């Protein structure tokens, strides 16, 4: 472990907006995955520089409403291009109960940003062999991250382990136990 960061997931517990904080401390493996850890730390700190795309492609869209929505998102990206990407107010977008919690889905003005790439060979010796491991997409290209809730070595090819929960496994268990909507 080369660095430690604090993450805090916030669960809205009722209609009145009451919130429950689920804090955890993550130890990062900066020697094994230096570029991936650097990108993750920067996004946590709100200082990750990521550009907007050079254009928006609406040629495959059939509905005018979808075209206009894509154009508006692109304009929002350009309007905030000088602002660095942050995980603040990002969301947990999937809970694979008993496997992993997928989080870090950036929203709004950051959704169109181009995520940085990282070397494919970072941290190849580390496996998703226990609960509480932090991983990101191998090679970069995504802002998302995940925390394992059980051993999941089947993810070793696609994701690189960059850290582990050193405090707050109770928060990981609480997230893993949250109700999940399987279909609308």
N, C-alpha and C positions, 0 to 999 in steps of 0.2 A: 504494500500500500504506500503510494507516494503522496497522496493528498486525500483530504476528506471534505465532503460537502454535505450540506443539510438539504433535504427535500422535505416538503410538507404538502401532503395531499389533503384536500379539504372536501369533506362530504357534507352536502346539504341534507339535514336530517328531517326536515318537516316543511310544511307549506308556509310557515312563518319565516323561512329563510335561516333558521337556526343551523349552525355549522359545527362540525366535529373535526378537529385537526388530527391528522395522522402523520406525525413527524418520523423521519428516519435519517440516520447518518450513513452515508455511502463512502466506503474506502475505495479509491480509484487506483487502477493498475497502470500508472503512467510509464513504467519501464517496458511493459509488455505491449501496450497500445498507445504510444505517445500522441499520435495525431487524432485518434478517436477520442481520447481523454481530453485533449486540448479543446476540441470542438464542443464536447459535452459540457466542460467547465465553462466555456464562453457563453453557451446558451443558458446555462444556469445563472450566470452572472449578468445576463442581459447585454452581452458585448460581442455576440457572434455576428460577424459581417457576412452577409449573404445577398447577392445581387438579385434583382428582378429579372425575369426573362426579357429578351430583346423585343419580343412581340407576343401576341396572343393569337392562337389558331382557332378560328371558329368555323372553318370550312366543313367540318364533319357534323356540325350541329344543324338539326332540322328546324327546331323551334326558335323563333326570334327571341323569345324570353330567355332562353338559355344562352344565346349569343350575347345579349345585352348584359346578362349576369356575369359572363366571363370577361367582357370588356370592362365592366365596373370594377371587378376584382383586380384586373390588371392596372387600372387607373389608381386604385387605392394603393397597390404595391408601389407604383412609381411615385405617388405622393408621399410615401413614407420610406423611400429607398435609402435615405441617409440614416435611418434609425436601425440599430442592430436588432437581431432576432433574440427573443427571450422565451423561456419556458413559462414565465409568469402567465397565469390564466390559461395555460394549455390544458388539455384534458386527457383523461384515461379513455381510450377509445375502444378497448376490448379487454375482457377478462376471460381467459381460458382457464376456467376453474381447475385447480390442481395441476396447472402447468405454468402459466405465465400471465403477467399483467402488462398489457401494452399501453404505453402512455406517451406524453410529449407531443400530441397532435397540436401543432401550432395553428392558430386561427386568425381570422380577419386579415389585417394588413401583412401578416407574415406568411399566409397560406400559399401565396404565389412564388415565394422566394426559392432560389435554386440552392439546395443544400450542398455543402462541401463534400468532395470526394476524399477518401482515405485509402491508404495502401491495403490491398487485399490480404497481405500476409501478416497483418498485425495480430498478435496474440493467438497464433495457430495452435500453440501447445495447451491452451486453457480450454476446458470443456464445461458445458452447462451440466455439471455433475452434482449439483446440490441446490437447495432452495436459497433464495436471497441474492442471486447473482444478477448484476446489471449488464445488459448487452445492447448493442446497436447494430444496425445493418452492416455487414461486412462490405468494405469498399465505400461506405458512406452513401451519399445520395438520398438520405432521408433524415428528418429531424427526430423521428420517433425513437423511443428506447423502451426496453422491457425489463421486468424484474421477474425472475423465476420463482415459482412457488413449490417446485419439486424438481428433481433431476430431469432434464430434457436434452440429452445429448443429440437428439435428432435435429436440433437447431444449430449445431456447430458449424455446418457448411455455410449457412446463410447469415449467421449473426456472430459477432465477435464479443467475447466477455471482456468488459472494461472495468469492472469493479464488483464489490459485494456489500451487502448491508451489514454494517458492524454494530449498529444500534437501531432497534425499531422493527424487529421481526414480527412483533405483535401488530404493527401497522400493516405489514405485508399480509399477515393472516386475515386482518379485518377487510382489507381490499379484496382478497381472494374470496371471502365469504359474502360479498355484496350480491344482492339480487341482480340477475342478468336477464335482459329481455332477449329472447332467442328469435322472435319474429314479431313484426308489428301486426 
